[in-house]
């Protein structure tokens, strides 16, 4: 049991310490504000305040964990033995940076509360982030800091006990468009045909006709292949199905289509099925509840996990809406077109709502990359190198390597290339 002394126990302080010590490092902790309790404690202990009490393990605190609301913070990123860090702690501190305040800043998405210009879909642009601007977006720095802290603690307390977490891999399959041509109804199918003809996409016209007359399989219908691959390799997988009415950005098969429902049921026999929330449900918790119930009714079990369309997250409103719709887990924390760690971590964490200074009851599972971020890369070798780099960094901190592949790319024009990449990722990184 590690005792942490501080001058004030706040919600931010408790939240951050539990994430760093308990969830990332597997260390049991307790807090105190009483000097006498700290002095008489014979086990491992540290102080987190402005001044050390004696010659103990001391981390000089920034003010962030003891404040409320959002303030204009000046952040200068420095270097801690090769790892970027910020909030310098001073010479008397056992470690050179206040990693607890820095971790809270990243985990809470503090910067996303600050004024910024959103993109066309209402998203926080990755180039606005401190991680992108300082070149550490592709490093799970929160976890790296925690492990560097652990090494220092083990030096000071040789008998230090902790329970090491294990590496996990999860393959997320995004199904926002389950079929390219099948099950779309007469009007939508005819409109698609006219559009293809007008654009001289004759190859696509041929594929469309083949699917209509059952002479060829729908290009997106790779579900049996995926399930068999997951079973063979014993991979943990999740299929996120969009189950929403048609709209400008939501063009999946109708939730009333019986063949679509049968597909979802069959997938649910072998893999976890979750909700890919519609574009229309963004900011609308009542619609989220409807989509969640529809999907739950199909698979006859609770749907607890979500992903937002286009990785749209509006801090803190999106997570408030997910909590209102009774989701317990979310897999949207990442960027569509940039690989790396949006919240600076590859370990699941609970969302902290700064506006009400409260930890929300929803667990956030950060993903390392979405396949759309790989499209713009120059070569297969670059893609393989980047994925390997992310995996190595996640594995080094016993994190969760969550990858997102979309059914559209796995069944698109370069389907064989994407399937080979997907198989390669699963073969190399699922253990």
N, C-alpha and C positions, 0 to 999 in steps of 0.2 A: 504493500500500500504506500503510495507516494502522497505526502502531505504538501499542499501548496498554500503558502501564506500570502495574503494580499490585504490591502487596506480597505477594500470594498468589494463585495461580491455582487456583481450585476448579472443580468440575463446574458449579455454579450460574453462576459468572462466565463460563465458556466458553460455556455454553448461551445465556445472555442476550446476550452480545456478538455471537454468531453470528446470533441472531435479529434483533437491532436493526440491525446493520451489514450483514451479508451478505444476509439474506433480505428485509428490508424496504427497505434503502437501496442495496443492490448495491455495497457497499464491501468491498474486500479488506482483511483485517486480520491482524495477527500480535501476539503477546503477549510481554512480557518482565518479569522481576522484577529485572533487573540495571540499576542506575542508569547504569553506564558505557555500556551498549548504547543506552539511551534518549538520553543526552546526545550521543552521536556520530551518531545517526540524523539525516539531513538532510531527510527527507521529512516529511509530516504526522504529528503524534504528539500524544497526549493522556495525561494521568495520571489514574488512578482509584484514589485512596487517601485517607488522612486529611489529608496535608499536601502542598502543591505542592513540586516540586524546585527550580524556578526561576520564571520568569514565563511558563510554558507554558499551553496549554489544559488547565485543571484542573477535574475534577468530583469534589467531595468525596463520599466513599463513605459510605453507611449500612453497618451491619454485616451486612445480610441475606444478601448474596451470599457471605459468608465464614463463615456459621453452618451448623449442621446441624440437621435435625429442625424441629419446629414450636415457636415461642415466642410468648408473649403480646405482640403488638406494639400500640403505641398509634399510631393513624394520624389525623393531622389533615390534611384536604384543603384546599389553598390554591389560588391562581390564578396561572397563568403566562401572562400576556398573553392572557387570555380562555379559556384551556384549564385545566380542573381538573387538579391534580397533587398529589402528596404525597411525603413524605420530604424535608423542607427541607435544602438543602446548605450554607447559610451564605453570608456576603458574599464570601469569598475565592474561591468556586467560580465558574467562568465561566458556568455556568447555575444557576438558583436551586434546582433540585430534583435529587435523585438519581433520574433517570428509569430507570436500569438496575435498581435495586432495586424501584422501583414497577412496572416492566414485569414483572419476575420474579414479583412478588406476584400480578399479575393473570393472567399466562400459565400459571403453575403451578397456579392455582386454590387458592392458599394458604388462603384463607378457608374453602374447602370441607373442609379437614382439621380446622378448628376445631369445637368443639361447636356443634351447631345442631339444631333440630327439623325433621325431614324431613316432606314432605307425604304424603298417603295412598299415593302410588306410590313412596315412598322417594327423592324428588327434593329437591335443594337449592332452597329457595324463593328466587325472585329478590329478594323484599323483604328477605332477609337479607344481600344483597350490598352491598359498599361503593359500587358503582357506582349501584345503585338508590337507596340512602339519601342519596347526595350528588348525585343528578341528572345523572350522566354515562353512564348505561347506553346511551344512544342515540348516543354518540360513540366512535369507535375511538381512544381516547386514546393507546394504546401507539404507534400509527402516527403520530398527530399529534405526539407528543413526539419521535419519531424525525425527523420532517421539520423540526421546529423546531431540533433539534440539528444537522441537516444545514446549515441556513441559517447557524448560528453557525460551523460548520466552514468553510464557503465564504468567510465574512468573514475568518477567520484565515488560511486557505490558499486564495488565489484560483485556484491551478492544480489544485485538488482534483479527482480523477477518481473517477467512480462510474458504475455501469450502472443506469439507471432501469428499474424493473419496469413492466409494463403492466397496465392495468385488465382484469379478466376478469369475465364473467358466466356463472353456471351455474344452470340451472333444474333443481331437484330435484323429482321427482314421487314422492310417497309413496303406495305401493300396499299398504296394510295390509288393505284390503278391496277386492278386485279387481272384484267384482260385487255388486250389491244383492240380486238374487233368483236369478240363473242359477247353474247348476253347484253347487248346495248340497246335493243329495241329498234323498231323499223325506222323511225324518224331520225334518231341519232346516227344509225348506220348509214342511211341514205345521205344524210348531210356530210358525213365523213367521206363517203365515196365521191361526192361532188367536189369537195375541197381537194381531195387527192388528185382528181382528174384536172382540176383547174390549175394545180401546182405542178402538173406533169410528173407526179410521183407514181409512175406506172408499176414499178416493182411493188410498191405498197398496195396498189390496187389489186395486183395479182394475189398477194398474200391475203388481202381482205376477202376476196372472192373464194379463195381456197378454204378459209375458215367458215364462211357462210355455208358452203356446200359440203362441209365435213371431209374434204379431201386433204386437208392439212390441219395441224394443231395450232391453236392460238399461240403466237410467239411468247406471250407472257406466261403461258401455262407450264411452268417449270416446277410446280409444287411437289410432284411425286419425286422428281430428281432431288430436290432440296431435302425432303423428308428422309429419303433413303441415304443421302450423304450424311445427314445429321445422325441417323441411327448407326450407320457404319462406324463413324468416328466418335460416337457418344458425346456429341457436342450439345451444350446447353443453347437452345435457340428460343427466340420469341418472334412471333409474327404479329405485326401491328396492322390491323385491317381498318381501312376507312369504311365506315358504315353510315353514310350520310346521304341526304337528298342532293340532287344535282344543283350546281351553282357555277358561277364563272370560274372558280378555282377548284371546285370539287366535281370531278368528272368520272367517278368510279361507277361501277355497275350499281343499279338500283338496289337498295336494301330489301326491296320486296321480291327480288328475283330468287326463285327457289333453288336454282342451280348454284347461285352464288352462296346462298345459305348452306347448301350441302357441302360446298368446298370448305367453308369456314369450319363446319362441324367436323369434317374429316381431318383437317389440320389440327384441330383441338384435341384429337385422340393421341397425337404424337408430340405436340409442342404447346407451349404456353401461347394463348391468343390474347392480345391486348388491343386497345383502341388507338388508332391513328385519328386523332380528332380532326374534324373538318376545318377548313379555312373559315367557314361561316360561324363556327362556334367560338372563335377567338374573341374573348371578352364577353361571352354569353354563357354563364354557367347553367342556365335552364336548358339550352340546346345541348350542352355537354352531357347533362343528366339523361336527356332523351337518347342520344347516341349510345351512351354507356348501357342504358337499359335494353335497347334494341339488340346490341351485341350480346349482352348477358343472356337474354331470352333465347338467342340462337344456340349458344353453347351450353346452356343450362348450368352456368356457374358464374360466380362473381368475376367481374372485370375490374382489376385494381390498378393496372398500369396504363399509362398514357404516353403518347407522343404528339406534339403539336405540329400541324401542317407547316412545311417549310422551316421547321425549327424556330417558329415564332414564339418568343418569350418576352413579355412585357412585365418587367420587375416593378412591384411585387404582384400586380393584378392577376397575371396568369396563374400563379401558384395559389392565390386566394380562391380563384374560380375552381381550380382542380380540387382543392380541399372541400369547397362547398359541394362539389359533385361526388365527394367521398372516394376520390382516388388516393391510394397510399404511396404510389411510386410513379416517378416520371423519368423518361429517357430523352428529354429534349435539350439537355445542357451541353451545347457544343455549337459549332458554326458549320453551316452547309458547305461553304466554299473555302474553308481554312481548316487544316488538320491541327490537332493539339487539344489543349485543356483550357476551356473557357473559364472555369473556376479555379484553375491552378492545381487540380487534384484529379486522381483516377480512383479515388475511394468514395463510395456513396456517402452522402451527407444530408442532413435535414435542412430544409430551407428556413433561413432566418429572415423574418419580416421586420426591417428596420423601422418602418413607419409606426408600428405598434410595439416594437421591441419585444418580439415574441418568436420562439421557434415554432414553426408550423408543422403539423403532423403529416408531412409528406416528404418521402425520401427521394433525393435527387441522384440519379445514376449518370454521371458524366460519360459521354462517349469520346473515343479518341479520334475517329474520323467517320465522315459520311462519304459514301463512294463518289458523290458529285464533286468532292474536293480533289479527287484524283484525276478527273476528266481532263483538266488543263495541263497536267504534267507532261513533260516532253517525251518520255519513253517508258517502256515497261520496266526498265532497269531503275529508273528514278522512282517509280511507284513502289517497286519491291523494296528499295533502299529506305524510303520514307516509312513504310509500314514496319519494316524490321526495326528501325530506330525507335518508333513509338512503342513497339512491343518490348524492346530491351529496357526502355525507361520505366514502363509499367511493371515489368517483371522484377526490376531491381528494388522496387518498393512494395512488392507483394500486393499490387493493386488489382483493379478490375479492368481488363482489356475488353471494352465494348466497341464493336464495329457495326456500322449500319450499311447494309446493301439494299438497294431498291429493286423491286421486281421489274421496273421499267428498264433499267440498265442490264440486268441479268437476262432480259428477253428482248433487248433492243437490236439495233443494226449490227453491233459487235458482240453478239451474245456469246459466241465461243470464247472470245478473249476475256470477257467478264467472268464467265464460268470457270475458266482456268485460274484466274486470279483468286476467285472466291475459294476454290478448292485448295489452292496454295496456302491461303491465309488459314483456313481451317486445319489443314494438315500440319502446318508449322507451329501454330500459336494456340491451339486449343488446350494444350497441357503445359 
